[in-house]
Amino acid sequence: MAERYFNRLIDNELIKWSKESDRKPLLLRGARQIGKSSSVRKLAENFDVFIEINFEKNKKVHAFFDGDLDVREICAKLSVQLRKPIVAGKTLLFFDEIQACPNAISALRFFYEDFSELHVVAAGSLLEFALENLPSFGVGRITSMFMYPFSFAEFMNACGEEMLWNEICKSLPEKPLFEPFHEKATEILKKFLVIGGMPAVVAKFAENQDIIACQRTLSDLINSLKTDFVKYKKRVPELRISTAFEAVVQQSGGKFNYAKVEQYNIRQVKESLELLQKAGLVIPVTHSSANGIPLGAQTNHKKRKFILLDTGIFQRLLGLQLSDILFNNDFSLVNKGSIAETMAGLEILKANSCYEQAELYFWTRETSKSNAEIDYLIQKNGKIIPIEVKSGTTGKMQSMWQFLNEKKSEFGIRTSLENFSAYDKIKVVPLYAIGNIL
């Protein structure tokens, strides 16, 4: 029985790419098991011939990329080996796990230069590690798309709730969602927080709505991801990477303190975190002074928070009580371990263009008398917008008011379990719709 496919937002971008006249080979980038290969196979439905080569499974093919990288000759050999025609305009050639064959990565640029009419897509689970050793492998000759686990919009679609999502998209702080719809969306949101957006888990949930079965799938997934730690870098012990990974989970919601990671010095912890970032498992949230655009020009990398790539994986590792999230409207329980804050950051990332690797920023002001912190900052239409993830009202948002007054910002956004609303300079956007602000 064929695996069920759920539509992804990137599907439309893949179709657009396939129809471009001045098209470059495409590199699909992102963490393991987020659905890259499935999306390429979905794209393949638009072609007469689909050739998928997995460089980890098919070691014999590596030899085709030795010596001179004549891509037309390589295609001729592949065609004979696989007994499938490679015809420009009719064939989609997919190189999966391409990081296992660095020469194949190097060959991508020559597909653009010497065989640009052929549709070529490449992907890999630990691709960023290979690209690090090929710094100028294809500048200007390769298109990159960045992919993440399911967004909440994609999750709603997988659950058959497209009509409800359309109503959410029409809602604004000045035009709240019909209250029964808001309540239903909030219940689905809570499930998404504990299930997350990894395709295997979403598919399991869509199959029978069994959240306990989803937890078992998450455990298997976590074990699989941890097994990869040994592949990251030969000289970095697997245990050190695992310890840094656990530290991100335990220190969620606050500025990361390297000194709190026992057994290892700061340099060792930083190296491990950099490897986890390359693998796409850990995402940094960097401090910005927010004095102007772009936010990335005013960062302090010594002040960083880290979040995991998926709330399902996060809650499973943190060992949260699922009933606290699923059956409560108390935001402090739902946000236990900063799971709502993690989701907000991930939704902001997923809402950005897939053609750029977006960054996350926060703001903090630490003084002897008081501390102030804004969870996330985004830039839109040339302006900086602060976002707070909390259930508070005006009296409980001192950090937001301090930021708005100090930076002369027009408005800020509070996101929580509340319906859309607005007052003074605060716009309230439900957590399930936070990605829509971009």
N, C-alpha and C positions, 0 to 999 in steps of 0.2 A: 504494500500500500504506500503510495507516494506521500511524502511529508507535506502537510498542509502549509501553504504559504500565506502570510499576512502582509498586506501591502505596507510599504515603508515610504516615508516622504522622499527618500533619496531615489526612489524608482523613477520619478518624473525627471530628475536631473540626469539620470543615466540615459533615459530616452532622448533628452535634449542633446546630450553629448554624442550619442550615436548618429544624430541627424546633422551635426555640424559639418560644414564643407571643409573648413581648415581644422581638422580634428587631430589631436595628439593622442598618443597612447595614454591610457588612464591607469593611475595607481590609486587603488582603494585602500585607505589607511585607517587603522583603529585596532582596538584590543582584540584578544581572542574571543571567539564564539559570540560575536555580536550580530552575525548575520551577513557578513560581507559576501561569502560564496553564494548564499541563497539568493541575494539580490542580483548577482551576476547571472545566475541560472534563470531568474525571472526575466532579465533583459534578453537572454538567449532565445526566448519564445518569439522574438521579432526577427530571427535569422533562420535561414534555411539549414545551416550547418553550425553546430556548436562543438568546439574542441576544448576540453578542459584537461590541463596538465598539472598534476600535483607533484611538485619537485621533491617533496619529502617521501612520497610513495613510489614515484617513478624515477629511480636513480639513473637508469639507462639513458634517459633523455639529456642528462647533464653533458654528456659527451658531444652533443650536437652544438653546444655553445663554446666548445674549446677552439682555440686558434682564432682566425679572422672572423669577425662578427658580420658575415654577409647574410642579412636577414632573409633575403629571397631564397638563398640556398638553404638556410635553416628551415624555412617553411616547406620547401620541396622535400627535405628529408623527413620532417615531421609528418607530412602528408602520407608518405610511403609507409612510415613506421606505424601510424595510427589508422591507415587505410580510410582516410577521410579527405575530401578535397578542401584546400584552403584557397578560397576565391574572394577577392576583394569585393565588398558590398554584400556578400552572401554568407560569409563565415565570421563568427565571433570566436576569437582565439583568447582563451583565458589561462593565464599562468597563475596557479594558486600556490601558496607557500613558497613564493619566489625567493624569499630570503635564504632558502636552502641552496640556491644556485646564484651566487653573486654575478657570474658572467651573464646570466639571463637578465639581471637588473641592468647591467651595463648595456645590454643589447637593446633595451627599450628605446633609447634615444635614436638608434639607427632605424627603428621602425618608422619614426617620424621623418627622418631624413631620406630614407630609401624606399619605404613602402607605406607611405602615409594613408593610402586609400584603404588599407586593411584595418579592421576594428580589433584593437588589442587592449585587453584589460589585465591588470596584475593585482594581486593582493597577497598578504602574508600576515601571520599571527604575531611574529616577532620582527616585523619588517624594519622598525626604527633602528634596531641594533645593527642591521646590515647597512642601512643608509648612512649610519655614522661613519662607516669606513669607506664610503663612496660619496664624499661631500659635494662633488660637482658632477654627479652621474647623469643629470639630464636637465639642467637649468634651462628653462625656456623651450624644452622639447617634450616635456611630460606634464600632463594635467593630474593634480592630486585632488582627491575628494576625501574628506574626513567623516568617519561614521562612528556612531555611538549606539548603545542599547536603545530599545524602544523608548520614545518619548510618551508622555501621558496621552497626547493626541493619538499616537499609533496604538497605544494600549486600548483606548476607547474603541477604535476601529476594530481591533481584534476581538473585543467583547461584543461587537455588534451594536455599538452605541453611537454610530455616526450622526444620527439626527440630534441627539442630545449635545454632541460636540459642536454641531453647527449652531445650536442655540447659545452655547457658551461663547462662541466666536463673535456672536452679534452683541454680546453684553458689554457694558462699560460701567465705570464708576458712577456715571450719571444715569445709567440705564441698567439696573440690577437684573440678574437672572430671576425668572419666576421661581418663587421660594421652593415649591416641591421639586423643581428641576435642580436647584442648588443642593437640596438635601440628598438627592440621588447621586449627583456628581461627587459630593463629599464622601458618600459611602464607597463609591468606586475608587476614589482617591486613596482612601485608607487601605484598600486591598492592594492598590498599586505600590504603596509605600512598603508593604511587607513582601510583595511578590517581586517587585522590580521590573526591569525591562530586558533582561537577558532572554533571547528568543526561545530557548529550550524551556524556560520556566513559564513564559507567556503562553506557549503552545500547550503546556501541561494544564495551565489554569483554564484556557479556552476549551479544552477537551472535556473537563468535568467539574470545574469550579472547586476543585479539592485543594484547599490551601495547605493542608498537611502534606499531601503528595508533592506540592511545589517546594516545601521545605526540604524534602529528601532530594529533589532535583538540585536545589541550591547547594546542598552539602556535597553532592557529587561534583558540581561545577567548581566549587571552592577547592576541592581536592585536586581537580584537574589543573586549575590555574596555579596552585602552589607547586605542583609537579614541575612546572616550567621554570621555577626559580633557578634551578641548577643550570639552565641553558643561558641565563642572562649574561654572565661574565665568568670566565674560568677562574679568575683569581679571587672572586668574591664568594665566600661560603654561603651555601643555601640558607643556613641558620641565621646569618646576619640579615639577609634580605627578609626572611620570615619575621624576624624580630622587629624590623623597621615597619613592615606591613601591619603587624599587630599594634605597634605604637600609634600609627595613624588612626586605627579604629578606636583605641583607648583615649586619644587626645582630641577626638572630633569635637568641633564646636568652639575650639579655642586656638590661640596662637601656638604653633608647634614648638615644644621645648625639647631640643636635642639632648640636653643634659639628663632628661628623665629616662632616656633609653639606656637601661643598665647594660653592662658588659662591653659596650663599644664607645669609642670616642666620637666627637662631633664629626670629624672628617669621614669616618667609616659610615656613620648614619646617613650623612648627606649623600655619599656615593650610592648607598643602597636605595635611598629615596629617588635619586636620579634614574636608577635602573627601573624602578617601579613606574616612574612617570613615562619612560620610553616604552614600557610594555602597555601603557594606557590604563593600568589598574589604579593608579593614584593621580589625582589632579590637584595642582597647587592653586591656592587663592592668595594672591600677592597684595601687600599693602601699597596703596597709592595715596599720595598727598592730595590728589583730586583738585589741584589748583587750575586745571585746564585740560584741553584735549590735545593729544591722546592720553588716556589714563596710563598707558604703558610707559610713557616718557618720564613718569614721576614715581617710580616704584622703589620700594626698599625690600630687597630679597631676604634681609635678615628677619623681616616680619612676615611670616607666612603661616597660613592654615592649609590643611590638606583634607581632601574628601575622596571617598572611593567612587569608582565609576558607576556604581549601581546601588540603589537603596536595599534591594533584596539581599544582595551579598553582605551589605553593611549590617543590616539588622540580624542576619544569621550569625555573623561573626561576633556581634555585640551581645547576642543571647537575650534580646528583648522579649518581654512578655507580649505575645501577639494580641491577647485580649485587651491590653491597655490601649493599643492603637485601634483595633477593629471596632471595639464596642464603647468607646468614650468620645465625648465631644470636648473634653478638657484638653486644651491645646498643649499644656505642659506634658501631659501623658503621651499624646500623639507625637510630640516632638522629642520624646525621650531619646537621649543620646544624640540629639541634633539631627534626627532623621529627616525632619521637614526642611531644615536648613540645607542638608545635603541635596535633597530633591530639588529645591529652588535653584541651587547652583547648577545642577545637571540640566535642568530645563532651560536655563539661560544659555548654556553651552549648545544644547541641541537646537535651539532656535536660531542660532547664527548660521551664516552661509556655510554650506558644506565645502566650499572652495578655500576656506581659510581655517587654520587651527586657532580657534578663539581662546582667549585668556580670561580668567576670572580675577576680579579685584575686590578688596574690601578697604575700609578706612577705619583708623583708630586714633584716638588722642589719649595719651596717658600722662596724667599730671599727679602731683603729690596729693591733691585734694579729691580728684575724681577721674574716672575713666569713661570714655565714650567710644562706641564702636558701631559701625554700620556694616551689616552682613555682606552686602554686595553693592557694587557700583556698576552701572552700565552707561554707555554713551549712545545717545540717540538724537538725530537732527542737530548735531553740534553742541548738545547739552549733556551735562552729567546728571544722572538720576540715581538717588540713593534708594536702596531697597532693604527694608527690615523684615525679618521673618519672626513674627510674634503675634500674640493675641491681644496685646495691650490696647488701651485707648489713649487719648491725648496726654493724660497725666503720666503715662508710663513710657513715654517715648522721648526722654530727655536727649538721648544721642541723636535722634532724628532732628529734633528742633535745633540742637546745637549746630549740626551740620548745615541745615537749611539757612540758618542765620549767618554762620561764618562764611559759607561759600556762595551766599546770595542765590541759592537755587530756587527755581519757580515752585517745585513741588517734590514730594517724596512718595514712595509707595510702601505700604504695609501689606504683607501677604500672610494669610493664616487660613482658618476654616470659615471665616466670615464671608458673606455674600459681597458682591460689588457694592461700594458706597464711596462717598467723598465728603470731606469736611475740611474747612480751613485750607491748608496747603498739603493735606494728606489724601492720597487716592488709595482706596482699599481694593486689592485685587485678590480673589481667592487663590490659594496655592495651586489648585488644579489648572488655573489659567495664567500662571506667571510667565510661561513661555510666550504668550501672545503679546506681551508688552514690546517685544522686539519685532 
